[in-house]
């Protein structure tokens, strides 16, 4: 996947791949690899790929997104049914399909829109039942809303396509399987199922990031996206009432009037996604500690992620940049706010610059007064996942996922890791430099990373030598002169294995299936007695789920001539989904318990490996 190409909506990629002959489909992955190595030039709304000295592929993206198959042109003799057009669409980032009522060429809206819509439209095809009567087929009592036949079919299509990707694993899910999942995503969106559609698109972008060795790829993120897609598609056909409404989702975030707001800047976070979007999000808080965000996210790459912080925020007539707002304040009248706290930028919104506040002064100081365990419980319960913590740096340690910064947080041995691995963002360099400030007590903002051990993604911190200043770790670069006198970096030390339930035995198989597919778990002796070990250690359900996962992977029947029959993809997908959901639920419970239990215990002595 190339961030230099404009995002392409799923329906376009699915259409171009479906039009290929069987022979060209077999060559599609090789065509994508070749195209990714060719030079790309941009001229206004058009992006040109030089296939060879005589042939170019041109993608027209008015508004920044390719929304139609006729917007991709190729100069070869086989066009328009050539391999190059499908390869270009498969190599580009995936954009959201535009709503059915949006005019052609407009920028699609979704989780990462460039402008905040102020209302929530009705389902695209009008199939959603809002009168509460339900179907007349006897599947649900009268008065209970159920999914329509069209929505059930669309959910099954997403489940089958996502199951096929799981069957092959990220290593084997080539452009054809990706296109089939994108087609299912487009079908779900037309059926009024934007949540299933968005989940399917997230799987495709995660697979592409994995196959292209994108530095931002995380196997855990792809696992979560696949579990979301399969879980929503599996539950939706039988869901009713409020559960059905949540599984359907909404195409746009509904913005509601919120009157006048007095906001105080907290920090600015760069955004760089695997879907080809980039920009900045500035976090603010009001006098009661409620969080609000101002975002500027649009199609782009690392340059936009680092440059958006110096763009003016798009609220009212204010000329504040994101970087300035993170240290200043904002007075807003006629404010509109989404359920996630995102501020709208409608014509009726007015905003002017106001004074900011130090992290140690009211009203921001109250954010750090909430106990860490309570903040974690709030995040795990669906609230904001930001944590406001006071920590004492204790040095660098080496764990199973790489080096991280160890800190003490009111008795909790906390691991601080980088929020993004892209080398264009200074997160990793800043974390390495902070490791030399061992013993410093800092006030930080971090994002919770659920797991059996306390672990967070470090986003911002107060300056190591100036408590009145703050550092946005994804934008600002610390220098050695910013550290306390005498600060010296020390090599990372190994961390002794923690005494925790061996849930990794199940988690490892769940991740292996996502990466390598069914064949990895179907190998002889793959279970290696792990299921029995889990049961001996008191995790009976985990042991049963692991055994069932291996059995589903190895279940291949033969016909009367001894030939292998097609694998039961649905059974394997259901077994994997059960294991993934169980692992996620238990890990979240262990996460809450680790923060709460450790916080109540006496503060331990500083670990010998970082002394």
C-alpha positions as CSV (number, residue, x, y, z in Angstrom):
1,X,0.0,0.0,0.0
2,X,1.4,3.4,-1.0
3,X,0.6,6.5,0.9
4,X,1.6,8.5,-2.2
5,X,-1.6,7.4,-4.0
6,X,-5.0,8.9,-3.2
7,X,-7.5,6.7,-1.3
8,X,-9.9,4.6,-3.4
9,X,-13.4,3.7,-2.2
10,X,-14.0,0.0,-1.7
11,X,-16.6,-0.3,-4.5
12,X,-14.1,0.9,-7.1
13,X,-11.4,-1.7,-6.2
14,X,-14.0,-4.5,-6.0
15,X,-15.4,-3.5,-9.5
16,X,-12.0,-3.4,-11.2
17,X,-10.8,-6.7,-9.7
18,X,-14.1,-8.4,-10.5
19,X,-13.7,-7.4,-14.2
20,X,-10.4,-9.2,-14.5
21,X,-10.1,-12.5,-16.3
22,X,-9.1,-15.6,-14.2
23,X,-5.6,-15.4,-15.8
24,X,-5.1,-11.8,-14.8
25,X,-6.4,-12.4,-11.3
26,X,-3.5,-14.8,-10.7
27,X,-1.1,-12.1,-11.7
28,X,-2.7,-9.3,-9.7
29,X,-0.5,-9.6,-6.6
30,X,2.7,-9.4,-8.7
31,X,1.2,-6.5,-10.6
32,X,0.6,-4.6,-7.3
33,X,4.2,-5.3,-6.2
34,X,5.5,-4.0,-9.5
35,X,3.4,-0.9,-9.4
36,X,4.4,0.0,-5.9
37,X,8.0,0.2,-7.1
38,X,7.3,2.7,-9.9
39,X,7.6,6.5,-9.6
40,X,4.6,8.5,-8.7
41,X,4.0,12.2,-9.5
42,X,1.1,14.4,-8.5
43,X,-0.4,17.3,-10.5
44,X,-3.4,18.9,-8.7
45,X,-6.1,16.3,-8.3
46,X,-4.4,13.8,-10.5
47,X,-1.7,11.2,-9.6
48,X,0.3,9.6,-12.3
49,X,2.2,6.2,-12.0
50,X,4.8,5.5,-14.7
51,X,4.3,1.8,-15.4
52,X,7.0,1.9,-18.1
53,X,8.5,4.3,-20.6
54,X,5.4,4.3,-22.7
55,X,2.5,3.6,-20.3
56,X,1.1,5.6,-17.4
57,X,-1.8,5.0,-15.0
58,X,-3.6,8.1,-13.9
59,X,-5.9,8.4,-10.9
60,X,-8.2,11.4,-10.8
61,X,-9.2,12.2,-7.2
62,X,-11.3,15.4,-7.0
63,X,-11.7,16.2,-3.3
64,X,-8.7,13.9,-2.6
65,X,-10.5,10.5,-3.1
66,X,-11.1,8.3,-6.1
67,X,-14.9,7.6,-6.1
68,X,-15.5,6.0,-9.5
69,X,-13.8,3.3,-11.7
70,X,-13.8,5.7,-14.6
71,X,-11.5,8.0,-12.6
72,X,-8.6,5.5,-13.1
73,X,-7.2,5.5,-16.6
74,X,-4.4,3.4,-18.2
75,X,-2.5,4.0,-21.5
76,X,-1.8,0.4,-22.3
77,X,-3.3,-1.5,-25.2
78,X,-5.5,-3.8,-23.0
79,X,-7.2,-0.9,-21.2
80,X,-9.8,-0.5,-19.8
81,X,-9.8,-4.3,-18.9
82,X,-6.1,-4.3,-18.1
83,X,-4.3,-5.4,-15.0
84,X,-2.8,-2.0,-14.3
85,X,-6.1,-0.3,-13.2
86,X,-7.0,-3.0,-10.7
87,X,-3.4,-3.1,-9.4
88,X,-3.4,0.7,-8.9
89,X,-6.7,0.5,-7.0
90,X,-5.3,-2.4,-4.9
91,X,-2.1,-0.5,-4.1
92,X,-3.9,2.6,-2.9
93,X,-5.2,3.3,0.6
94,X,-8.8,2.4,1.2
95,X,-11.3,5.3,1.6
96,X,-14.8,5.1,3.0
97,X,-17.6,4.8,0.4
98,X,-19.5,8.1,0.2
99,X,-23.1,8.1,1.6
100,X,-25.7,7.3,-1.0
101,X,-27.1,10.8,-0.8
102,X,-23.6,12.5,-1.4
103,X,-22.9,13.8,-4.9
104,X,-20.2,12.2,-6.9
105,X,-16.7,13.5,-6.3
106,X,-17.3,14.7,-2.7
107,X,-15.1,13.8,0.1
108,X,-16.4,10.7,1.9
109,X,-17.3,11.0,5.6
110,X,-16.6,8.4,8.2
111,X,-14.3,7.9,11.1
112,X,-11.7,10.2,9.6
113,X,-13.6,13.0,7.7
114,X,-12.1,16.2,6.7
115,X,-15.0,18.3,7.9
116,X,-17.5,17.5,10.6
117,X,-21.1,16.8,9.4
118,X,-23.7,18.3,11.7
119,X,-26.5,15.8,11.3
120,X,-26.9,12.0,11.1
121,X,-28.6,10.9,7.8
122,X,-31.0,8.1,7.5
123,X,-29.8,4.6,6.4
124,X,-28.7,4.7,2.8
125,X,-31.3,2.4,1.3
126,X,-34.2,3.1,3.6
127,X,-34.3,-0.5,4.7
128,X,-33.9,0.1,8.4
129,X,-37.1,-0.4,10.3
130,X,-37.8,2.5,12.5
131,X,-41.5,2.0,13.1
132,X,-40.9,-0.8,15.6
133,X,-43.2,-3.3,13.8
134,X,-40.5,-5.8,12.8
135,X,-40.8,-8.4,10.0
136,X,-44.0,-10.3,9.6
137,X,-42.2,-13.7,9.2
138,X,-42.5,-14.7,12.9
139,X,-38.8,-14.4,13.6
140,X,-39.4,-11.9,16.4
141,X,-42.3,-10.8,18.6
142,X,-44.4,-8.0,17.2
143,X,-43.1,-4.6,18.2
144,X,-39.4,-5.7,18.3
145,X,-37.2,-4.3,15.6
146,X,-35.1,-6.9,13.7
147,X,-32.6,-6.8,10.8
148,X,-34.1,-6.9,7.3
149,X,-33.4,-9.8,4.8
150,X,-31.1,-7.5,2.9
151,X,-29.1,-6.7,6.0
152,X,-28.9,-10.4,7.0
153,X,-27.5,-11.2,3.6
154,X,-25.0,-8.4,3.7
155,X,-23.8,-9.5,7.2
156,X,-23.4,-13.0,5.9
157,X,-21.3,-11.7,3.0
158,X,-19.0,-9.8,5.4
159,X,-18.6,-12.9,7.6
160,X,-17.8,-15.2,4.7
161,X,-15.3,-12.7,3.2
162,X,-13.6,-12.0,6.5
163,X,-13.6,-15.7,7.2
164,X,-11.8,-16.3,3.9
165,X,-9.2,-13.7,4.8
166,X,-8.7,-15.5,8.2
167,X,-8.4,-18.8,6.4
168,X,-5.6,-17.5,4.3
169,X,-4.0,-15.3,6.9
170,X,-2.4,-11.9,6.2
171,X,0.5,-13.7,4.4
172,X,-1.9,-15.3,1.9
173,X,-4.7,-12.8,1.7
174,X,-3.8,-11.2,-1.7
175,X,-5.5,-8.5,-3.7
176,X,-8.3,-10.8,-4.9
177,X,-9.4,-11.8,-1.3
178,X,-9.1,-8.2,-0.3
179,X,-11.3,-7.1,-3.2
180,X,-13.9,-9.6,-2.2
181,X,-14.0,-8.2,1.4
182,X,-14.2,-4.7,0.0
183,X,-17.2,-5.7,-2.1
184,X,-18.8,-7.1,1.0
185,X,-18.0,-3.9,2.8
186,X,-19.7,-1.9,0.0
187,X,-22.7,-4.2,0.1
188,X,-23.0,-3.7,3.9
189,X,-22.9,0.1,3.5
190,X,-25.7,0.0,0.9
191,X,-27.7,-2.2,3.3
192,X,-27.5,0.4,6.1
193,X,-24.7,-1.4,8.0
194,X,-21.9,1.2,8.3
195,X,-20.3,-0.5,11.3
196,X,-19.8,-3.8,9.5
197,X,-18.6,-1.9,6.4
198,X,-16.1,0.1,8.4
199,X,-14.8,-3.0,10.2
200,X,-14.3,-4.9,6.9
201,X,-12.4,-1.9,5.5
202,X,-10.2,-1.9,8.6
203,X,-9.3,-5.5,8.0
204,X,-8.2,-4.8,4.4
205,X,-6.1,-1.8,5.4
206,X,-4.5,-3.9,8.2
207,X,-3.8,-6.8,5.8
208,X,-2.2,-4.4,3.3
209,X,-0.1,-2.8,6.0
210,X,1.1,-6.3,7.1
211,X,1.9,-7.4,3.6
212,X,3.8,-4.2,2.8
213,X,5.8,-4.3,6.1
214,X,4.4,-0.9,7.1
215,X,6.2,0.4,10.2
216,X,2.8,1.3,11.7
217,X,1.5,-2.2,11.4
218,X,0.6,-4.0,14.7
219,X,-0.6,-7.6,14.6
220,X,-2.8,-6.9,17.7
221,X,-4.6,-4.1,15.8
222,X,-5.3,-6.4,12.8
223,X,-6.5,-9.1,15.2
224,X,-8.9,-6.6,16.8
225,X,-10.2,-5.4,13.4
226,X,-10.8,-9.0,12.2
227,X,-12.6,-9.9,15.5
228,X,-14.8,-6.7,15.1
229,X,-15.7,-7.6,11.5
230,X,-16.5,-11.2,12.3
231,X,-18.2,-10.4,15.6
232,X,-20.6,-7.7,14.2
233,X,-21.4,-9.9,11.2
234,X,-22.1,-13.0,13.3
235,X,-24.3,-11.2,15.8
236,X,-26.3,-8.9,13.6
237,X,-28.7,-11.4,11.9
238,X,-30.2,-12.4,15.2
239,X,-30.0,-9.0,17.0
240,X,-33.0,-7.0,18.0
241,X,-33.8,-3.6,19.5
242,X,-31.0,-1.5,20.9
243,X,-28.5,-4.3,20.3
244,X,-29.3,-4.2,16.6
245,X,-29.1,-0.4,16.5
246,X,-25.6,-0.5,18.0
247,X,-24.5,-3.3,15.6
248,X,-25.8,-1.3,12.6
249,X,-23.8,1.8,13.6
250,X,-24.1,5.2,11.9
251,X,-22.7,6.6,8.7
252,X,-21.9,10.0,10.3
253,X,-21.4,11.1,13.9
254,X,-24.4,13.0,15.1
255,X,-23.5,16.4,16.4
256,X,-25.6,18.0,19.1
257,X,-25.8,21.6,20.3
258,X,-23.8,22.2,23.5
259,X,-24.1,25.9,24.0
260,X,-21.1,27.9,25.1
261,X,-17.8,26.3,26.1
262,X,-14.7,27.5,27.8
263,X,-11.9,25.1,26.8
264,X,-8.3,24.8,27.9
265,X,-5.7,23.2,25.7
266,X,-4.0,20.0,26.8
267,X,-1.8,18.7,24.0
268,X,-1.7,18.0,20.2
269,X,-1.4,14.5,18.8
270,X,-0.3,13.7,15.2
271,X,-2.5,11.3,13.3
272,X,-1.0,8.9,10.7
273,X,-3.2,5.9,9.8
274,X,-2.7,2.8,7.6
275,X,-5.8,4.0,5.7
276,X,-3.9,6.9,4.1
277,X,-5.2,9.7,6.4
278,X,-3.0,12.1,8.3
279,X,-3.2,15.3,10.3
280,X,-3.5,16.4,13.9
281,X,-5.9,16.2,16.8
282,X,-5.8,18.8,19.7
283,X,-7.2,17.7,23.0
284,X,-8.9,20.2,25.3
285,X,-10.9,20.1,28.5
286,X,-13.5,22.3,30.1
287,X,-13.8,23.5,33.7
288,X,-15.5,20.2,34.7
289,X,-12.8,18.0,33.2
290,X,-14.8,16.9,30.1
291,X,-12.6,16.2,27.1
292,X,-13.1,17.8,23.7
293,X,-11.1,17.4,20.5
294,X,-10.4,19.7,17.5
295,X,-9.2,17.7,14.5
296,X,-7.7,18.3,11.1
297,X,-7.4,14.9,9.4
298,X,-7.5,14.3,5.6
299,X,-5.9,12.0,3.0
300,X,-2.1,12.4,3.2
301,X,1.1,10.9,4.6
302,X,3.8,11.7,7.2
303,X,4.4,15.2,5.9
304,X,0.8,16.1,6.6
305,X,0.9,14.5,10.0
306,X,3.8,16.7,11.1
307,X,2.6,19.8,9.3
308,X,-1.0,19.9,10.4
309,X,0.0,21.1,13.8
310,X,0.9,24.4,12.4
311,X,-2.4,24.8,10.5
312,X,-5.2,27.0,11.9
313,X,-8.0,25.2,13.7
314,X,-11.2,25.2,11.8
315,X,-13.6,26.5,14.4
316,X,-15.2,30.0,14.0
317,X,-12.9,32.8,13.1
318,X,-10.0,31.9,15.3
319,X,-6.5,32.0,13.8
320,X,-5.0,29.7,16.4
321,X,-2.9,26.8,15.1
322,X,-3.2,23.4,16.7
323,X,0.1,23.8,18.3
324,X,-0.9,27.1,19.8
325,X,-4.3,25.8,21.0
326,X,-2.6,23.0,22.9
327,X,-1.0,25.7,25.2
328,X,-3.8,28.3,25.0
329,X,-7.6,28.3,25.5
330,X,-10.8,28.7,23.4
331,X,-14.1,30.3,24.1
332,X,-16.8,28.8,21.9
333,X,-20.4,29.8,21.4
334,X,-23.0,27.8,19.5
335,X,-20.9,24.7,19.9
336,X,-21.9,21.4,18.4
337,X,-20.3,18.2,19.8
338,X,-20.3,14.6,18.7
339,X,-20.8,11.7,21.2
340,X,-17.0,11.2,21.3
341,X,-16.3,14.9,22.2
342,X,-15.3,16.1,18.8
343,X,-16.2,19.8,18.2
344,X,-18.2,20.6,15.0
345,X,-17.2,23.4,12.6
346,X,-20.7,24.4,11.4
347,X,-21.5,27.9,10.1
348,X,-23.2,28.9,13.4
349,X,-20.1,28.1,15.6
350,X,-18.2,31.1,16.9
351,X,-14.8,30.8,18.7
352,X,-12.1,33.2,20.0
353,X,-8.8,32.8,21.6
354,X,-8.7,32.7,25.4
355,X,-6.1,32.2,28.2
356,X,-4.8,28.7,28.7
357,X,-3.9,26.9,32.0
358,X,-0.9,25.0,33.3
359,X,-1.3,21.3,33.9
360,X,-0.6,22.0,37.6
361,X,-3.3,24.7,37.8
362,X,-7.1,24.6,37.9
363,X,-9.1,23.4,36.1
364,X,-6.6,21.0,34.4
365,X,-5.1,19.9,37.6
366,X,-8.2,17.9,38.5
367,X,-7.6,15.6,35.6
368,X,-4.5,14.2,37.5
369,X,-6.3,14.0,40.8
370,X,-8.4,11.0,39.7
371,X,-6.8,7.7,40.9
372,X,-5.1,5.8,38.1
373,X,-7.2,2.7,38.8
374,X,-10.4,4.7,38.4
375,X,-9.2,6.2,35.1
376,X,-8.3,2.7,33.8
377,X,-11.7,1.4,34.8
378,X,-13.4,4.3,33.0
379,X,-11.4,3.6,29.8
380,X,-12.2,-0.2,29.9
381,X,-15.9,0.7,30.3
382,X,-15.9,2.5,27.0
383,X,-15.0,6.0,28.2
384,X,-12.0,8.1,27.1
385,X,-8.8,6.0,26.9
386,X,-6.5,8.9,27.9
387,X,-4.8,8.6,31.3
388,X,-3.5,11.5,33.2
389,X,-0.7,10.2,35.5
390,X,2.1,11.4,37.8
391,X,5.1,9.1,37.3
392,X,8.7,8.8,38.4
393,X,11.0,7.5,35.6
394,X,13.0,4.4,36.5
395,X,15.0,3.6,33.4
396,X,14.8,1.5,30.3
397,X,13.8,-2.1,30.3
398,X,13.8,-4.8,27.7
399,X,10.5,-6.7,27.3
400,X,9.1,-9.2,24.8
401,X,7.8,-6.4,22.6
402,X,11.0,-4.3,22.6
403,X,12.5,-1.7,24.8
404,X,10.3,0.5,26.9
405,X,10.6,3.1,29.6
406,X,9.8,1.9,33.1
407,X,8.1,4.3,35.6
408,X,6.6,4.2,39.0
409,X,3.0,5.5,39.2
410,X,1.8,5.5,42.8
411,X,3.2,2.0,43.3
412,X,2.3,0.7,39.9
413,X,5.4,-0.5,37.9
414,X,4.3,1.1,34.6
415,X,5.7,0.5,31.1
416,X,5.7,3.5,28.8
417,X,6.0,2.7,25.1
418,X,5.9,4.7,21.9
419,X,2.5,5.7,20.5
420,X,3.5,5.3,16.9
421,X,6.5,3.5,15.2
422,X,6.7,5.6,12.1
423,X,10.3,7.1,11.9
424,X,8.9,10.4,10.7
425,X,7.4,11.1,14.1
426,X,9.7,11.8,17.0
427,X,8.0,9.4,19.5
428,X,10.8,6.8,19.7
429,X,13.7,9.4,19.8
430,X,12.0,11.3,22.6
431,X,11.3,8.1,24.6
432,X,15.0,7.1,24.3
433,X,16.1,10.6,25.5
434,X,13.7,10.5,28.5
435,X,15.3,7.2,29.6
436,X,18.3,9.3,30.6
437,X,16.2,11.3,33.0
438,X,15.9,8.5,35.5
439,X,14.5,9.6,38.8
440,X,12.6,12.6,37.3
441,X,9.0,13.0,38.5
442,X,6.8,14.0,35.5
443,X,3.2,14.6,34.8
444,X,2.2,12.7,31.6
445,X,-0.7,12.1,29.3
446,X,-0.9,8.6,27.9
447,X,-3.3,6.2,26.2
448,X,-4.1,2.9,27.9
449,X,-2.8,-0.3,26.2
450,X,-5.0,-3.0,27.7
451,X,-3.1,-6.1,28.9
452,X,-2.2,-8.2,31.9
453,X,0.6,-5.8,32.8
454,X,0.2,-2.0,33.3
455,X,1.2,-0.5,29.9
456,X,0.5,2.8,28.2
457,X,1.3,4.7,25.0
458,X,3.1,7.9,26.0
459,X,1.7,11.0,24.2
460,X,2.7,14.1,26.1
461,X,4.7,15.0,29.2
462,X,5.7,18.1,31.1
463,X,9.2,19.4,30.4
464,X,11.9,17.5,32.3
465,X,13.4,20.7,33.7
466,X,10.5,23.2,33.4
467,X,7.2,22.2,35.1
468,X,5.4,25.1,33.4
469,X,6.2,23.8,29.9
470,X,4.9,20.7,28.2
471,X,6.1,18.5,25.3
472,X,3.9,16.9,22.6
473,X,6.1,13.8,22.0
474,X,4.7,13.1,18.5
475,X,5.6,16.7,17.3
476,X,8.3,18.3,19.5
477,X,11.8,17.0,19.7
478,X,13.6,16.9,23.0
479,X,17.3,17.7,23.1
480,X,19.9,16.5,25.6
481,X,20.0,20.1,26.9
482,X,16.4,19.7,28.0
483,X,17.3,16.9,30.5
484,X,18.4,17.5,34.1
485,X,22.1,18.1,34.7
486,X,24.1,14.8,34.8
487,X,21.5,12.8,33.0
488,X,23.1,9.8,31.3
489,X,21.4,7.1,29.3
490,X,21.9,3.5,30.5
491,X,21.5,0.3,28.5
492,X,18.2,-1.5,28.7
493,X,18.0,-4.3,31.2
494,X,16.0,-7.5,30.9
495,X,12.8,-7.7,32.9
496,X,12.2,-10.9,34.9
497,X,9.1,-12.9,33.7
498,X,6.0,-11.6,35.4
499,X,3.9,-14.0,37.5
500,X,0.7,-13.8,35.4
501,X,-1.9,-16.3,34.1
502,X,-0.5,-18.0,30.9
503,X,-3.2,-16.6,28.7
504,X,-0.4,-16.0,26.1
505,X,-0.8,-19.7,25.2
506,X,-4.2,-18.9,23.7
507,X,-3.4,-15.4,22.5
508,X,-0.3,-16.6,20.6
509,X,-2.5,-19.1,18.6
510,X,-5.1,-16.4,17.9
511,X,-2.4,-14.1,16.5
512,X,-0.7,-16.9,14.5
513,X,-4.0,-17.6,12.7
514,X,-4.3,-14.0,11.7
515,X,-0.8,-13.9,10.4
516,X,-0.4,-17.3,8.8
517,X,-3.9,-18.6,8.4
518,X,-5.5,-22.0,9.2
519,X,-2.5,-24.0,7.9
520,X,-0.4,-22.7,10.8
521,X,-2.7,-24.2,13.4
522,X,-3.5,-27.3,11.3
523,X,0.1,-28.6,11.4
524,X,0.6,-31.9,13.2
525,X,1.2,-31.5,16.9
526,X,0.3,-27.9,16.9
527,X,-1.6,-28.0,20.1
528,X,1.5,-29.4,22.0
529,X,-0.5,-30.0,25.1
530,X,-1.2,-26.3,25.7
531,X,-4.9,-26.9,26.2
532,X,-4.2,-29.4,29.0
533,X,-1.7,-27.0,30.6
534,X,-4.2,-24.2,30.6
535,X,-6.8,-26.4,32.3
536,X,-4.2,-27.5,35.0
537,X,-3.6,-23.9,35.8
538,X,-7.3,-23.1,36.3
539,X,-8.1,-21.7,32.8
540,X,-10.4,-24.4,31.8
541,X,-12.4,-22.3,29.3
542,X,-9.2,-21.1,27.6
543,X,-8.0,-24.7,27.3
544,X,-11.3,-25.9,25.7
545,X,-11.3,-22.9,23.3
546,X,-7.7,-23.7,22.3
547,X,-8.4,-27.3,21.7
548,X,-11.5,-26.4,19.6
549,X,-9.5,-24.0,17.6
550,X,-6.9,-26.6,16.7
551,X,-9.7,-29.1,15.9
552,X,-11.5,-26.7,13.6
553,X,-8.2,-25.9,11.8
554,X,-7.4,-29.6,11.2
555,X,-10.9,-30.6,10.3
556,X,-10.7,-31.5,6.6
557,X,-13.0,-34.2,5.2
558,X,-12.4,-36.3,2.1
559,X,-14.8,-37.6,-0.5
560,X,-15.2,-41.3,-1.5
561,X,-12.1,-41.1,-3.7
562,X,-9.9,-39.7,-0.9
563,X,-9.8,-36.1,-2.2
564,X,-9.9,-33.3,0.2
565,X,-13.2,-31.4,0.3
566,X,-13.4,-27.7,0.7
567,X,-12.6,-26.6,4.2
568,X,-15.4,-25.4,6.6
569,X,-14.3,-21.8,6.7
570,X,-17.3,-20.8,8.8
571,X,-16.5,-23.3,11.6
572,X,-12.9,-22.2,11.8
573,X,-14.0,-18.5,11.8
574,X,-16.4,-19.1,14.7
575,X,-13.9,-21.0,16.7
576,X,-11.3,-18.3,16.2
577,X,-13.8,-15.6,17.0
578,X,-14.7,-17.3,20.3
579,X,-11.0,-17.6,21.3
580,X,-10.3,-13.9,20.3
581,X,-13.3,-12.5,22.2
582,X,-12.5,-14.6,25.3
583,X,-8.8,-13.5,25.2
584,X,-9.8,-9.8,24.9
585,X,-12.3,-10.0,27.7
586,X,-9.9,-11.8,30.1
587,X,-7.1,-9.5,29.3
588,X,-9.2,-6.4,30.0
589,X,-10.2,-8.0,33.4
590,X,-6.6,-8.7,34.2
591,X,-5.7,-5.1,33.2
592,X,-8.2,-3.6,35.6
593,X,-7.1,-6.0,38.3
594,X,-3.4,-5.3,37.8
595,X,-3.9,-1.5,38.1
596,X,-6.2,-1.8,41.1
597,X,-4.3,-4.5,43.0
598,X,-0.9,-2.9,42.5
599,X,-2.1,0.6,43.5
600,X,-3.4,-0.8,46.8
601,X,-0.2,-2.6,47.6
602,X,2.8,-1.0,49.2
603,X,5.1,0.7,46.7
604,X,7.8,-1.9,45.7
605,X,11.5,-1.3,45.9
606,X,13.0,-0.1,42.6
607,X,13.8,-3.1,40.4
608,X,17.4,-4.2,40.5
609,X,17.6,-4.3,36.7
610,X,17.2,-0.5,36.4
611,X,19.0,0.5,39.6
